[in-house]
């Protein structure tokens, strides 16, 4: 038996909690998260003169440094490749187990399945296989692309949220029977949510897993929601009450374009609430969920089977006592506006200097005046009439210090955010070592953001392992290694009680690593410390075409060079005391003294 006195699951109560959560987000900062995120996104994409009425007479110049800084930071954080490695708490993993672990892996490739008592070697095999499976799953859900989306959301709105969910319609290509009549369907899916679409039950607590509840909002097509409700065996009344509603009331659509939903849209706001249902004695809990619209229940409360909330969060800048973060763009907007205004004024002044305004005396000149070169203007009268017929208004003297000041302001914006010339690749490569050192120094302030990003990936990896161990059941999982692709029998029930730990290993940053690697290999080859095969094997991919063909030829040359030379055949000899003579001489000659013939 379980009790819950505070968790509300009816549509009215869930929407009330969601509305209060939105009110809290709208109170953060001067504009609130919803409006500030829209402004930040507009400045990021370059829409930086919204609302200005220039009458199309003056140029509205944009020198978008906000996007350049954002792209630099995001690309620098995601540049280094990362790999996820799982391990089990309380289980040793040392060199003494390596032989047994390798034997187990070979047995698995042969179709063997673990039975009987579980030992440490088996656990080591399972955790290492899950590490490989993370990469395979990441390729399926396009994890690398979504990582960049997450960082972009975090930079614009201050917070990004990753949501892992179970999609029962995903085809796995596997079957539960040998006759292949019962296909195994269902697998995890993954998406990045906007902070506008997530509300936390305790916004003053920064930990996702410590939240009493979490609500996710979506705008979905009514027909799809009705089909889902029917699949969940909801009543006819619930299904009929799923009708289109307005997005403005619940602030569901995120971003500057979220206001552009058509008036005749057939979408409805759907809320999914996750919460923890504790046992009566408080010894444990299970993660529950309920799905509702404003007037009906799409899916009644159900046990997700998970032990973790399926959401991971990253803040660009953490704020004390607040689960939501803040964005750098918010505080760069005044600098960007000042730069745009100054550049626009400078361009306008240059245009006036090169093409000053023209004054025409209509009492003297009746014809239409254009700017065509060599145009003939008819003037009747004397010299004074000609001099006063058409003239240019000289603009005020242009102060060249304005351009200098604007360039200094732009450079300060870039360097204050770490986007130096060395970091952006605009520095002349006179001294490669100095450039690398300068770039590494400019990346040091980003280490804090990188740590947050790696922790974000660790949280996602824990959630995925939670899905595998609790929802996969008994199926085969795909594994790829140096020996090829094979499928391992995986019994989730056998491993669901393991305490899984996650470590993210970060590789070398490839931005400068390629050139430095090639330079080092060149030195080693020229000094004879490595051969051509070793050189080509360690050369980064994509540098030269047909690398495998060159490797094959180099290996054949090396193999031929290492073979011992074929000995030259010699004629056997014997020594009978009178001299050494060939043994293949006739018997009558052998043993006789050989006298050189005189000519």
C-alpha positions in Angstrom: 0.0 0.0 0.0 1.2 3.5 -0.8 0.0 6.9 0.3 0.4 10.4 -1.2 -1.2 13.3 0.4 0.3 16.1 -1.6 0.5 14.8 -5.2 -2.4 16.0 -7.4 -3.2 14.2 -10.6 -6.6 15.6 -11.8 -6.5 17.8 -14.9 -7.7 20.9 -13.0 -5.0 20.5 -10.3 -2.2 19.7 -12.7 -3.0 22.8 -14.8 -3.2 24.9 -11.7 0.3 23.8 -10.6 1.6 24.4 -14.1 0.2 27.9 -14.2 1.8 28.7 -10.8 5.1 27.4 -12.2 4.8 29.6 -15.2 4.1 32.6 -13.0 7.3 32.0 -11.1 9.3 31.8 -14.3 7.7 35.0 -15.6 8.9 36.8 -12.4 12.6 36.0 -12.9 14.6 39.0 -14.1 13.2 42.2 -15.6 11.3 40.5 -18.4 10.8 37.0 -17.1 12.1 33.8 -18.8 9.4 33.8 -21.5 9.9 37.3 -22.8 13.6 37.5 -22.2 14.2 34.3 -24.1 12.4 35.7 -27.1 14.4 38.9 -27.0 17.7 36.9 -26.7 16.8 34.6 -29.6 16.1 37.6 -31.8 19.4 39.2 -31.0 21.2 35.8 -31.6 19.7 35.4 -35.1 20.3 39.0 -36.0 16.8 40.6 -35.6 18.3 43.4 -33.6 16.2 46.4 -34.7 12.8 45.1 -33.8 10.3 48.0 -33.5 12.5 50.7 -34.9 10.8 53.0 -37.4 13.5 54.3 -39.7 11.3 55.0 -42.7 13.8 53.1 -45.0 15.9 56.3 -45.2 18.7 55.3 -42.9 20.7 52.1 -42.9 20.1 49.8 -39.9 23.4 48.1 -39.7 23.9 44.9 -37.7 27.4 43.7 -36.6 26.2 40.6 -34.9 28.9 39.9 -32.3 26.4 38.1 -30.0 26.1 35.2 -32.5 29.8 35.1 -33.1 30.6 34.9 -29.3 27.8 32.2 -28.8 29.0 30.1 -31.7 32.6 30.3 -30.5 31.7 29.2 -27.0 29.4 26.4 -28.1 31.8 25.0 -30.6 34.7 25.2 -28.1 32.7 23.3 -25.5 31.6 20.5 -27.9 34.9 20.3 -29.8 36.5 17.6 -27.7 35.0 14.1 -28.3 33.5 12.5 -25.2 33.0 8.8 -24.4 30.8 7.4 -21.6 32.0 4.6 -19.5 29.8 2.6 -17.0 30.9 0.8 -13.9 29.2 -0.9 -11.0 29.7 0.4 -7.4 31.0 -2.3 -5.0 32.4 -4.4 -7.9 36.2 -4.5 -8.4 37.5 -4.1 -11.9 41.2 -4.9 -12.0 43.8 -6.6 -14.2 43.2 -9.9 -12.5 39.8 -10.1 -14.2 40.9 -9.1 -17.7 41.5 -12.7 -19.0 38.1 -13.9 -17.7 36.4 -10.8 -19.0 37.8 -11.3 -22.4 36.8 -14.9 -22.4 33.2 -13.9 -21.4 33.1 -11.5 -24.3 34.2 -14.2 -26.7 31.6 -16.5 -25.3 28.9 -13.9 -25.8 29.9 -13.5 -29.5 29.3 -17.2 -29.9 25.8 -16.8 -28.6 26.3 -17.8 -25.0 24.1 -16.4 -22.3 24.9 -15.8 -18.6 23.2 -18.2 -16.2 23.7 -19.2 -12.6 25.4 -17.0 -10.0 26.7 -13.6 -11.2 30.4 -12.9 -10.6 32.5 -9.8 -10.9 33.8 -10.7 -14.4 30.2 -10.9 -15.7 29.4 -7.5 -14.2 32.5 -6.0 -15.8 31.5 -7.4 -19.1 28.0 -6.0 -18.8 29.1 -2.5 -17.9 31.7 -2.4 -20.7 29.0 -3.5 -23.2 26.6 -0.8 -21.9 29.4 1.7 -22.5 29.5 0.5 -26.2 25.8 0.5 -26.4 25.6 4.2 -25.3 27.4 5.1 -28.4 25.1 3.0 -30.6 22.0 4.4 -29.0 23.5 7.9 -29.3 23.9 7.4 -33.1 20.3 6.2 -33.4 18.8 9.2 -31.5 21.3 11.7 -33.1 22.8 12.5 -29.8 25.7 14.7 -31.2 23.3 17.0 -33.0 21.0 17.3 -30.0 23.9 18.2 -27.7 24.6 21.3 -29.8 20.9 22.1 -29.7 21.0 21.8 -25.9 23.9 24.2 -25.6 22.3 26.7 -27.9 19.1 26.6 -25.8 21.2 27.0 -22.6 23.1 30.0 -24.1 19.9 31.7 -25.2 17.5 31.1 -22.4 20.0 30.1 -19.6 18.7 26.6 -19.2 18.5 23.4 -21.4 16.6 20.2 -20.5 17.1 16.8 -22.0 14.1 14.4 -21.9 14.4 10.7 -22.4 11.1 8.8 -23.0 10.0 5.3 -24.0 8.5 5.0 -27.5 6.6 1.8 -27.9 6.3 2.1 -31.6 10.1 2.0 -32.4 11.0 -1.2 -34.4 14.1 -3.0 -33.2 14.4 -5.7 -35.9 14.4 -8.3 -33.1 11.9 -11.1 -32.4 10.8 -12.9 -29.3 10.4 -16.2 -31.0 12.5 -18.3 -33.4 9.8 -18.2 -36.0 10.0 -14.4 -36.1 6.3 -14.0 -35.6 6.5 -11.8 -32.5 8.5 -8.6 -33.2 10.0 -6.8 -30.2 9.0 -3.2 -30.3 9.8 -0.2 -28.1 13.0 1.6 -27.3 14.1 4.9 -25.7 13.9 8.1 -27.6 15.5 11.5 -26.8 14.7 15.2 -27.3 15.8 18.6 -26.1 13.1 20.6 -24.3 12.8 24.4 -24.0 12.8 25.7 -20.5 9.5 27.3 -21.2 8.0 23.8 -21.5 9.1 22.5 -18.1 8.0 23.4 -14.6 9.6 22.1 -11.4 7.7 21.6 -8.2 10.5 23.2 -6.0 12.2 25.9 -8.1 14.4 26.9 -5.2 16.1 23.5 -5.3 18.7 23.1 -8.1 18.7 19.3 -8.1 16.3 17.7 -10.7 16.1 14.3 -8.9 15.1 16.0 -5.6 12.0 17.6 -7.1 8.6 16.6 -5.7 7.2 16.7 -9.2 8.0 17.9 -12.8 5.5 18.9 -15.4 6.2 18.9 -19.2 4.0 20.8 -21.6 3.5 20.0 -25.3 1.3 21.3 -28.1 0.0 18.2 -29.9 -2.5 17.6 -32.7 -5.9 16.8 -31.2 -6.4 13.7 -33.4 -3.1 12.2 -32.2 -4.0 12.8 -28.6 -7.5 11.3 -29.0 -5.9 8.1 -30.5 -3.5 7.9 -27.6 -6.4 8.3 -25.1 -8.3 5.6 -26.9 -5.3 3.3 -26.8 -5.1 3.9 -23.0 -8.8 2.8 -22.7 -10.1 6.2 -21.6 -13.8 6.9 -21.5 -15.7 8.4 -24.4 -16.3 11.5 -22.4 -12.5 12.0 -21.9 -11.9 11.5 -25.6 -14.6 14.0 -26.6 -13.2 16.6 -24.2 -9.9 16.7 -26.0 -10.5 19.8 -28.1 -8.2 22.6 -29.5 -7.3 25.4 -27.1 -5.1 28.5 -27.3 -1.4 28.3 -26.7 -1.2 31.8 -25.2 -3.0 30.9 -22.0 -0.3 28.4 -21.0 2.8 29.9 -22.7 3.7 26.6 -24.3 5.3 27.7 -27.6 8.8 28.8 -26.9 10.9 31.3 -28.8 10.2 34.4 -30.9 8.2 32.4 -33.5 6.1 30.7 -30.8 3.6 33.6 -31.2 2.9 32.7 -34.8 0.6 29.7 -34.2 -2.3 29.9 -36.7 -5.6 31.0 -35.3 -7.3 27.8 -36.7 -4.7 25.5 -35.2 -6.1 22.0 -34.2 -3.6 21.6 -31.4 -4.2 21.1 -27.7 -2.0 21.6 -24.7 -1.0 18.3 -23.1 0.8 18.2 -19.7 2.7 15.2 -18.5 3.4 15.2 -14.8 6.2 13.0 -13.2 6.2 12.5 -9.5 7.5 10.1 -6.9 5.2 7.8 -5.0 6.7 6.7 -1.7 6.0 3.5 0.2 4.0 3.8 3.3 7.1 3.3 5.5 9.1 5.7 3.4 11.7 3.0 2.6 11.5 3.5 -1.2 9.6 5.1 -4.1 8.7 4.6 -7.7 8.5 7.2 -10.4 4.9 7.7 -11.5 3.4 9.8 -14.3 0.0 11.1 -15.5 -0.9 12.7 -18.8 -3.8 15.2 -19.1 -5.3 18.0 -21.1 -7.2 20.9 -19.4 -10.5 18.9 -19.4 -9.6 15.2 -19.7 -7.2 12.5 -18.7 -5.2 11.2 -21.6 -3.5 8.5 -19.5 -4.2 7.7 -15.9 -1.4 7.6 -13.4 1.0 4.8 -14.3 4.2 3.3 -12.9 7.1 4.3 -15.3 9.3 1.5 -13.9 12.1 4.0 -13.5 14.1 5.0 -10.4 15.1 8.4 -11.8 13.2 11.3 -13.3 13.9 11.0 -17.1 15.1 14.6 -17.3 18.6 16.1 -17.1 19.2 19.9 -16.8 22.1 22.2 -17.6 22.3 25.9 -16.7 24.6 28.2 -18.6 25.0 30.4 -15.5 23.8 29.0 -12.2 21.8 31.1 -9.9 21.7 30.5 -6.2 18.4 29.2 -4.9 17.0 28.8 -8.4 16.8 25.8 -10.6 16.7 28.0 -13.7 19.9 29.6 -15.1 20.7 32.9 -16.7 22.0 33.7 -20.2 25.0 35.8 -21.3 23.0 37.4 -24.0 20.7 39.2 -21.6 23.7 41.3 -20.4 25.3 41.6 -23.8 22.3 43.2 -25.5 23.1 46.8 -24.3 26.6 46.5 -25.8 25.2 45.1 -29.0 22.7 48.0 -29.3 25.4 50.6 -28.7 27.5 48.9 -31.4 24.7 48.8 -34.0 23.8 52.4 -33.4 27.4 53.6 -33.7 28.1 51.6 -36.8 24.8 52.8 -38.4 25.7 56.4 -37.6 29.2 56.0 -39.1 27.9 54.4 -42.3 25.2 57.2 -42.6 27.9 59.8 -42.2 30.1 58.2 -44.9 27.1 58.0 -47.2 26.4 61.7 -46.7 30.1 62.6 -47.4 30.2 60.5 -50.6 26.7 61.4 -51.8 25.6 64.7 -50.2 22.1 66.0 -50.4 21.4 68.2 -53.4 19.4 71.4 -53.4 17.7 72.5 -56.7 16.4 76.0 -57.3 13.1 75.3 -59.0 12.7 79.0 -60.0 15.7 78.4 -62.3 15.7 74.6 -63.1 12.4 73.1 -64.2 13.6 69.7 -65.5 13.8 66.6 -63.3 17.2 66.1 -61.7 18.8 62.7 -61.3 22.2 61.4 -60.3 23.1 60.1 -63.7 26.8 60.9 -64.7 27.1 63.5 -67.5 23.6 64.7 -67.2 22.9 68.0 -68.9 21.0 70.6 -66.8 19.4 73.4 -68.7 19.7 76.8 -66.9 18.6 80.1 -68.4 20.3 83.2 -67.0 23.7 84.5 -66.1 26.6 83.1 -64.1 24.9 83.8 -60.8 21.9 81.9 -61.9 24.0 78.9 -62.9 25.9 78.9 -59.6 22.7 79.0 -57.6 20.7 76.5 -59.7 22.0 73.3 -58.2 24.4 72.8 -55.3 25.3 70.2 -52.6 24.9 70.6 -48.9 28.2 69.8 -47.2 27.7 67.5 -44.3 29.4 68.2 -40.9 33.0 67.2 -40.7 33.2 63.4 -39.9 35.3 62.5 -36.9 37.4 59.5 -37.7 37.7 58.7 -34.0 34.2 57.3 -34.2 35.3 54.3 -36.2 38.3 53.8 -33.9 36.0 53.8 -30.9 33.6 51.4 -32.5 36.3 49.0 -33.4 37.7 49.2 -29.8 34.2 48.5 -28.5 33.7 45.5 -30.7 37.2 44.1 -29.8 36.4 44.5 -26.2 33.2 42.7 -26.5 35.0 39.8 -28.2 38.0 39.6 -25.9 35.9 40.0 -22.7 34.1 36.9 -23.8 37.3 35.0 -24.6 36.8 35.3 -28.4 40.3 36.5 -29.1 42.0 36.5 -32.5 43.9 33.3 -31.7 40.7 31.6 -30.5 38.7 32.6 -33.6 41.6 31.7 -36.0 42.1 35.2 -37.4 45.6 35.6 -36.1 48.5 35.3 -38.5 50.2 32.0 -38.0 53.7 33.2 -37.6 54.4 31.2 -34.4 52.3 28.1 -34.1 53.3 27.3 -30.6 52.5 30.8 -29.3 49.1 30.7 -31.1 48.3 27.4 -29.4 49.3 28.7 -26.0 47.2 31.9 -26.5 44.2 29.8 -27.6 44.5 27.5 -24.7 44.7 30.4 -22.3 41.5 31.9 -23.8 39.7 28.6 -23.3 40.4 28.4 -19.6 37.4 30.5 -18.6 35.2 28.0 -20.5 36.3 25.2 -18.3 33.5 25.9 -15.9 30.9 25.6 -18.7 32.6 22.4 -20.0 32.4 20.8 -16.5 28.7 21.6 -16.4 28.3 20.1 -19.9 30.1 16.9 -19.0 28.0 16.6 -15.8 24.9 17.1 -18.0 26.1 14.1 -20.2 26.7 12.0 -17.1 23.1 12.6 -16.0 21.8 11.6 -19.4 23.9 8.4 -19.3 22.5 7.5 -15.9 19.0 7.9 -17.1 19.6 5.8 -20.2 21.1 3.0 -18.0 17.9 3.3 -15.8 15.8 2.7 -18.9 17.9 -0.3 -20.0 17.9 -2.0 -16.7 14.2 -1.5 -15.9 12.4 -1.5 -19.2 14.4 -3.6 -21.7 13.2 -7.0 -20.3 14.8 -10.0 -22.0 16.1 -9.0 -25.4 19.3 -8.9 -27.5 21.2 -5.6 -27.7 23.5 -4.6 -30.6 27.2 -4.4 -30.0 30.0 -3.2 -32.3 33.7 -3.6 -31.7 36.8 -4.4 -33.7 35.5 -7.9 -34.5 32.3 -6.5 -36.1 28.7 -6.4 -35.1 26.9 -8.9 -33.0 24.0 -9.2 -30.6 24.2 -10.0 -26.9 21.5 -11.7 -24.9 20.5 -9.1 -22.3 18.3 -10.0 -19.3 17.5 -6.7 -17.6 15.9 -8.4 -14.6 19.3 -10.0 -13.8 21.1 -6.6 -13.6 18.4 -4.2 -12.4 19.8 -4.1 -8.8 23.3 -3.0 -9.9 24.4 0.5 -8.7 25.6 2.0 -12.0 28.2 4.7 -12.0 29.1 6.9 -15.0 32.3 8.5 -16.0 32.7 10.8 -19.1 36.2 10.6 -20.7 37.1 13.6 -22.7 39.5 13.3 -25.7 41.9 15.8 -27.2 40.5 18.9 -28.8 40.7 18.4 -32.5 40.8 22.1 -33.5 44.6 22.2 -33.1 45.3 18.6 -32.4 45.4 17.6 -36.1 48.1 20.0 -37.1 50.2 19.3 -34.0 49.8 15.6 -34.5 51.0 15.8 -38.1 54.0 17.9 -37.1 55.0 15.5 -34.4 54.6 12.5 -36.7 56.8 14.2 -39.4 59.6 14.7 -36.9 59.4 11.1 -35.7 59.5 9.8 -39.2 62.3 12.0 -40.3 64.4 10.9 -37.3 63.7 7.2 -38.0 61.9 6.6 -34.7 58.8 5.3 -36.6 58.3 3.6 -40.0 55.9 4.5 -42.8 53.3 2.0 -41.5 53.3 3.5 -38.0 53.2 7.0 -39.5 50.1 6.2 -41.7 48.3 4.3 -38.9 48.5 7.4 -36.6 47.7 10.0 -39.2 44.3 11.6 -38.5 41.4 10.5 -40.8 40.5 12.6 -43.8 44.0 14.1 -44.3 44.9 12.0 -47.4 42.7 10.0 -49.9 42.9 6.2 -50.0 44.8 6.0 -46.7 44.0 2.3 -46.5 45.5 1.7 -49.9 48.7 3.4 -48.9 48.8 1.4 -45.6 48.4 -1.9 -47.5 51.3 -1.0 -49.8 53.5 0.2 -46.9 52.8 -3.1 -45.0 53.8 -5.2 -48.0 57.0 -3.2 -48.4 57.8 -3.6 -44.8 57.1 -7.3 -44.9 59.4 -7.7 -47.9 62.1 -5.7 -46.2 62.0 -7.9 -43.1 62.4 -11.2 -44.9 66.0 -12.6 -44.8 67.9 -12.6 -48.2 68.1 -15.7 -50.3 71.6 -17.3 -49.9 73.8 -17.5 -53.1 74.4 -21.2 -54.1 78.1 -22.2 -53.7 80.0 -25.3 -54.9 80.9 -27.7 -52.1 84.7 -28.3 -51.6 86.9 -30.8 -50.0 90.5 -30.7 -48.9 92.7 -33.8 -49.5 95.9 -32.1 -48.2 97.2 -31.1 -51.6 94.8 -28.2 -52.0 91.1 -27.4 -51.9 89.2 -28.6 -54.9 85.6 -28.7 -55.8 83.9 -31.9 -54.8 82.0 -32.2 -58.1 85.3 -32.8 -60.0 85.7 -36.1 -61.7 87.4 -38.8 -59.5 90.5 -38.9 -61.7 91.1 -35.2 -61.3 90.3 -35.0 -57.6 93.4 -35.1 -55.5 95.8 -34.1 -58.3 97.8 -31.0 -58.2 96.5 -28.3 -60.4 99.1 -26.5 -62.4 98.2 -23.3 -64.0 98.4 -23.4 -67.8 101.0 -21.1 -69.3 100.3 -19.1 -72.3 
